[in-house]
Amino acid sequence: MMMSTAFRRADILLPKDADMNKWAVVACDQYTSEPEYWDRVEKTVGDEKSAYKLILPEVYLEQPGVDYRIDKIHRTMKEYLDKGAFEEYKNAMIYIERVQADGRVRAGLVGAIDLKEYEYYKGSESQVRATEATVIERIPPRIKIRKGAPIELPHIMILIDDVKKRIIEPLADKKDEFRKLYDFDLMEGGGHITGWLLDEDSMEQVEALLEKFSRQEAFDRRYGLTGRQPLTYAMGDGNHSLATAKEFYETLKRADPSADLSAHPARYALVELVNLHSPALEFEAIHRIVTEVDEQSLTAALTEELGLSDEESAQSFVIVNGGEERRVYVHKESSKLTVGSLQNFLDNYTKNNGGKTDYIHGADVVRELSKKPHSIGFLLPDMGKEELFPTVIEDGALPRKTFSMGHAADKRFYVEARKITK
């Protein structure tokens, strides 16, 4: 069928005759300040086949020997392919259920996203969009890994705003009719994961529903808008990985402008599609601490810029300084979100006056750090899930570190793979 939606079937690789507990490892951008985590993973894997040997944990990205690591990854990928370590499922989708560490179940659908339908720059009107600012400097080191790699392993999670739960959730009722592909516990407290191969009828139904969901009239109806290009897919996790895949594909096209690469496997990236309204997904605020600043000068400028007062308004946050806390309300908004209004100010202030902004998950950590000299903290409200799509449509990609979606142990694990070379 002709597809007008960016998510589709993929030729999916799964390991054959592997100990899946040792095969699957968490996303490479997790535990970057905990090298001992990755040391334990390496010891757990030992000599067994493992996705760990096909990825570069970002804890090692700035360390000596990174080029050797990348070369070894490429050689291991080719070795696995040459020795028939994978079973390939052609034109497939896999329905998965991930039991998180807290016991909640996150349903997802593994398939391919068309990179021609994805742009990550702020203000993009593509069908697939970044939800947070993309740090361009983070892409080249990842291109180095993808260049020369015959396969990809995804930790990319893409969200759909399916309030009525009509696309992914109904697959749960049919899963016993599907072929079960894997069912195992994930290492290091990662919970449990099960995957089923969709049958032809179910894939056609998913495709039809997504095609209808992606239409202009459906988009206008969902958000009460006119004159805007439809946003169907928003990044949940792994935006820099998807941006890397996009740039790699564009690099291939630039290298040979006369070549027809429309059917090249690098045009697509393997992802997991998840409904924003899954009860297992929770958005948590990421707070701010600014150091190496004159707190009084910053507070005075902030009060003037955002019109802060004690009079209630739609946006508010807590200023933490020297053990004291004060809730303030914003009366001069520069974003639909509180975090956007604050971040816009902090970016401009630190650029012109010095200081360093750090992003902190725990409120108690912010309270402690703000007691240090020349430091000031900001506690932000949790972002409502229902705000994500309307805000990206209105404001474009959100400020970096706007929200956190789950704890490290619950991030996507590498299980499936896909060939990206001909």
C-alpha positions in Angstrom: 0.0 0.0 0.0 1.1 3.6 -0.5 2.2 5.0 2.8 1.8 8.7 3.8 3.0 8.0 7.3 6.6 7.9 8.4 6.5 4.7 10.5 6.5 1.4 8.6 7.7 -2.2 8.5 11.4 -3.1 8.7 13.7 -6.0 8.0 14.5 -6.8 11.7 17.5 -8.8 13.0 17.3 -10.8 16.2 20.2 -12.9 17.6 20.1 -16.7 17.1 21.1 -19.1 19.9 22.0 -16.2 22.2 21.6 -15.9 26.0 19.2 -13.0 25.8 19.9 -11.9 29.4 23.4 -11.2 28.2 22.5 -10.0 24.7 20.4 -7.0 25.7 22.0 -4.0 27.3 20.7 -0.5 28.2 21.0 2.6 25.9 24.6 3.8 25.4 23.8 7.3 26.8 22.9 6.0 30.2 25.1 5.8 33.3 27.7 8.2 31.8 29.0 9.1 35.2 29.0 5.6 36.5 31.8 3.6 34.7 31.4 0.9 37.2 27.9 0.1 35.7 29.5 -0.6 32.4 32.3 -2.5 34.0 29.7 -4.9 35.5 28.0 -5.2 32.2 31.3 -6.2 30.5 31.9 -8.8 33.2 28.4 -10.2 32.9 28.6 -10.5 29.1 32.0 -12.2 29.2 32.7 -14.1 25.9 29.0 -14.4 25.0 27.3 -12.8 22.0 26.0 -9.4 23.1 24.7 -6.1 21.9 27.3 -4.6 24.3 30.0 -5.5 21.8 28.1 -3.6 19.1 27.7 -0.3 20.8 29.9 2.4 22.3 28.8 3.4 25.8 29.1 7.2 26.0 31.1 6.9 29.2 34.0 6.0 26.9 33.4 8.6 24.2 36.0 11.1 25.6 38.5 8.5 26.7 41.7 7.4 25.0 41.4 4.4 22.7 37.9 5.4 21.4 39.0 4.9 17.7 40.1 1.4 18.6 36.8 0.7 20.3 34.8 1.9 17.2 37.0 -0.2 14.9 36.4 -3.3 17.1 32.6 -2.6 17.1 32.6 -2.6 13.2 34.6 -5.8 13.1 32.4 -7.5 15.5 29.3 -6.5 13.6 30.7 -7.9 10.4 31.8 -11.1 12.2 28.2 -11.6 13.6 26.8 -11.1 10.1 29.3 -13.4 8.4 28.8 -16.2 11.0 25.0 -16.0 10.7 24.5 -14.8 14.3 21.1 -13.2 13.3 17.7 -14.3 12.2 16.2 -11.8 9.8 12.4 -11.1 9.8 11.6 -9.4 6.5 9.0 -6.6 6.4 8.1 -7.0 10.0 6.8 -5.2 13.1 7.4 -6.4 16.6 4.9 -5.7 19.4 6.7 -5.5 22.8 5.8 -5.2 26.4 8.4 -3.9 28.7 7.8 -4.4 32.5 9.6 -1.6 34.1 11.4 -1.7 37.5 8.3 -0.3 39.1 6.1 -3.1 37.7 4.3 -1.0 35.2 4.0 -2.2 31.6 5.0 0.0 28.6 3.7 -1.3 25.3 5.6 -0.5 22.1 5.9 -1.3 18.4 9.3 -1.8 16.7 9.5 -0.7 13.1 11.3 1.8 10.9 11.0 5.6 10.7 11.5 7.3 7.3 14.3 9.9 7.8 13.0 11.9 4.9 10.1 12.8 7.1 12.3 13.9 10.0 13.9 17.2 10.7 15.4 18.1 14.1 15.9 21.9 13.8 13.7 24.2 15.8 10.7 25.3 13.9 10.6 22.2 11.8 7.2 21.3 10.3 8.1 17.7 9.4 5.9 14.7 10.3 8.6 13.5 12.8 10.1 16.2 15.0 12.6 16.7 17.9 11.0 17.6 21.2 14.1 19.1 22.7 16.9 21.2 21.3 19.5 19.1 19.4 23.1 19.8 20.3 24.8 19.7 16.9 28.2 19.1 18.5 27.0 15.7 19.7 26.4 14.4 16.2 29.9 14.1 14.6 31.3 11.6 17.1 28.2 9.4 16.6 28.6 9.7 12.8 32.0 8.2 13.2 30.4 5.1 14.8 27.7 4.8 12.2 30.1 5.3 9.3 31.4 1.8 8.5 28.8 0.1 10.6 26.8 -2.6 8.6 24.0 -2.7 11.2 22.2 -0.4 13.6 20.8 -1.1 17.1 18.2 1.4 18.3 17.5 3.0 21.6 15.2 5.5 19.9 11.7 5.9 21.3 9.2 7.9 19.3 5.8 9.1 20.7 2.4 9.3 19.2 -0.4 11.4 20.9 -3.1 8.7 20.7 -5.4 9.7 23.5 -8.0 7.2 22.6 -5.5 4.3 22.5 -6.6 2.9 19.2 -3.2 2.0 17.5 -0.8 0.2 19.8 -2.9 -0.9 22.8 -5.4 -3.2 20.9 -2.4 -5.4 20.0 -2.3 -6.6 23.6 -5.6 -8.4 23.1 -4.2 -10.3 20.1 -0.7 -11.1 21.3 -1.5 -14.7 22.1 -2.2 -15.2 18.4 1.2 -13.8 17.5 4.5 -15.7 17.4 6.5 -15.0 20.5 10.1 -14.0 19.6 11.6 -13.4 23.0 10.7 -13.3 26.7 13.4 -12.6 29.3 14.6 -10.6 32.3 16.8 -7.6 31.5 20.2 -7.3 33.4 21.0 -4.8 36.1 17.4 -4.3 37.3 16.0 -3.4 33.9 12.8 -5.3 34.4 11.4 -7.8 31.8 10.7 -7.7 28.1 8.6 -9.8 25.7 8.3 -9.4 22.0 5.8 -10.8 19.5 5.9 -10.8 15.6 2.8 -9.2 14.2 0.9 -11.1 11.6 0.0 -9.6 8.2 -3.5 -8.5 9.1 -2.4 -6.7 12.2 0.4 -4.9 10.4 -2.1 -3.8 7.7 -4.4 -2.5 10.4 -1.6 -0.6 12.2 -0.6 0.9 8.9 -4.1 2.0 8.0 -4.7 3.5 11.5 -1.4 5.4 11.3 -2.1 6.7 7.8 -5.5 8.0 9.0 -3.9 9.4 12.2 -1.3 11.3 10.1 -3.8 13.1 7.8 -4.2 16.8 7.9 -7.8 16.7 8.9 -7.1 14.3 11.8 -4.2 16.6 13.0 -6.4 19.7 12.8 -9.2 18.0 14.8 -6.8 16.8 17.5 -5.4 20.2 18.3 -8.0 22.6 17.0 -5.6 24.1 14.5 -5.6 25.2 10.9 -2.7 26.2 8.7 -0.1 24.0 10.4 1.7 21.0 9.0 0.8 17.7 10.9 3.1 16.6 13.7 2.5 12.8 14.0 5.6 11.6 15.7 7.6 13.3 18.5 10.9 12.2 19.9 10.8 10.6 23.3 14.3 9.3 23.7 17.3 9.0 21.5 17.0 12.2 19.5 20.7 12.5 18.9 20.8 9.0 17.6 18.0 9.7 15.2 19.7 13.0 14.2 22.9 11.0 13.6 21.0 8.6 11.3 19.5 11.5 9.4 22.9 13.3 9.0 24.5 10.0 7.8 21.9 9.5 5.2 22.2 13.1 4.0 26.0 12.6 3.8 25.5 9.6 1.6 23.3 11.7 -0.7 25.8 14.6 -0.8 28.6 12.2 -1.7 26.9 11.0 -4.8 24.2 13.5 -5.9 23.3 11.5 -9.0 22.6 8.3 -7.2 19.0 7.2 -6.4 19.2 6.4 -2.7 15.4 6.4 -2.1 15.5 2.7 -1.4 18.8 2.7 0.5 18.4 1.1 3.9 20.2 4.1 5.5 17.1 6.1 4.6 15.4 4.5 7.6 16.1 4.0 11.3 14.8 1.3 13.6 12.7 2.7 16.4 10.2 1.8 19.1 6.9 3.6 18.8 5.1 4.3 22.1 1.9 6.0 23.0 2.4 9.2 25.0 -0.6 8.2 27.1 0.9 4.9 28.3 0.4 4.8 32.0 4.0 3.6 32.3 5.3 6.9 30.9 5.8 9.7 33.4 7.5 13.1 32.8 9.6 14.4 35.6 11.0 17.9 35.8 14.7 18.5 35.4 15.7 21.3 37.7 18.5 24.0 37.2 21.5 25.1 39.3 23.6 28.0 38.2 27.1 28.4 39.6 29.9 30.9 39.4 27.4 33.9 39.5 26.4 36.8 41.6 23.1 35.5 42.9 21.6 38.9 43.7 22.4 40.4 40.3 21.0 37.3 38.5 17.8 37.4 40.6 17.3 41.1 39.9 17.7 40.6 36.2 15.5 37.6 36.3 12.8 39.5 38.2 12.8 42.3 35.6 13.0 40.0 32.5 10.2 37.7 33.5 8.1 40.1 35.6 8.4 37.9 38.7 6.1 38.6 41.7 4.2 36.9 44.4 0.9 37.4 42.5 -0.3 34.1 41.1 -0.1 33.4 37.4 0.0 30.3 35.1 3.8 29.9 35.3 5.7 29.6 38.5 8.9 28.1 39.9 10.9 28.1 43.2 14.1 30.0 43.6 16.5 28.2 46.0 19.4 30.2 47.5 21.4 29.8 50.7 18.9 27.4 52.3 16.0 29.7 51.6 13.2 29.0 49.1 10.7 31.3 47.5 8.0 30.6 44.9 7.7 33.2 42.2 5.2 33.7 39.4 6.0 34.7 35.8 4.0 37.6 34.3 6.2 38.1 31.2 6.2 34.6 29.6 8.6 33.9 26.7 7.4 30.3 26.2 4.3 28.2 26.6 6.2 26.3 29.4 7.7 27.6 32.6 11.0 25.8 31.8 11.1 27.6 28.5 10.7 31.0 30.0 13.4 30.3 32.6 15.8 28.7 30.2 15.5 31.5 27.6 16.6 33.9 30.4 19.4 31.7 31.8 20.9 31.1 28.3 21.0 34.8 27.6 22.2 35.8 31.1 25.1 33.3 31.4 26.2 34.1 27.8 26.5 37.8 28.7 27.5 37.6 32.4 29.2 34.3 32.9 28.1 31.4 35.0 27.4 27.8 34.4 24.0 26.1 34.2 23.7 22.4 35.3 20.7 20.2 35.0 19.6 18.2 38.1 17.0 15.5 38.5 16.5 15.6 42.3 15.1 18.6 44.2 17.1 17.7 47.3 20.3 17.8 45.3 19.4 21.3 44.1 18.8 22.4 47.7 22.2 21.2 48.8 24.1 22.6 45.8 22.4 26.0 46.2 24.0 26.4 49.7 27.4 26.8 48.1 28.8 30.3 47.4 27.9 31.9 44.1 25.2 29.3 43.4 21.5 29.5 42.9 18.9 26.9 42.2 15.5 26.7 40.4 12.9 24.0 41.1 10.6 23.5 38.2 7.2 22.0 38.0 6.6 18.6 36.3 5.5 19.0 32.7 2.1 17.5 31.9 2.2 14.9 29.1 -0.7 16.5 27.4 1.4 19.7 27.0 4.1 18.0 24.8 2.6 18.0 21.3 0.8 21.4 21.5 4.0 23.0 22.8 6.2 21.5 20.1 3.7 22.6 17.5 3.6 26.1 18.9 7.1 26.7 20.1 9.1 24.2 18.1 11.7 22.0 19.9 11.6 22.6 23.6 14.6 23.9 25.6 17.2 21.2 26.3 16.6 19.1 29.4 13.0 20.1 29.6 11.8 16.8 31.0 13.0 13.3 31.9 11.0 10.3 30.8 11.7 7.5 33.2 14.7 6.4 35.2 17.9 5.0 33.7 17.1 1.4 34.4 13.8 1.8 32.4 15.4 3.2 29.3 15.2 1.2 26.1 17.5 -1.8 25.9 19.1 -2.9 22.7 17.4 -6.1 21.5 16.7 -5.8 17.8 19.0 -4.7 15.0 18.8 -3.8 11.3 21.1 -3.7 8.3 21.9 -0.2 7.1 24.2 -1.0 4.1 23.4 -2.7 0.8 
